[in-house]
């Protein structure tokens, strides 16, 4: 997984280099993105468990529906 992430980061870095995007712009965007992610984790820590359960139940319902469709 880490190799894939490194290759992806390399591709994005090369793309930004070819587009002549300033390193300051990239750094600012990444800093804001990191702050938003930390804030989201702190705010949603309690909600994430509920969202995970809801997502799991949704997948179970979709799977059951597909199974029923194929059996009938």
Number of C-alpha atoms within 10 A of each C-alpha: 5 7 8 9 10 11 11 12 12 12 12 12 14 12 12 14 12 9 9 9 12 10 11 9 10 12 11 11 11 12 12 10 12 12 11 11 12 10 11 11 13 9 11 11 10 10 10 12 11 11 12 11 11 12 12 12 12 12 12 12 12 12 12 12 12 11 11 10 9 8 7 5
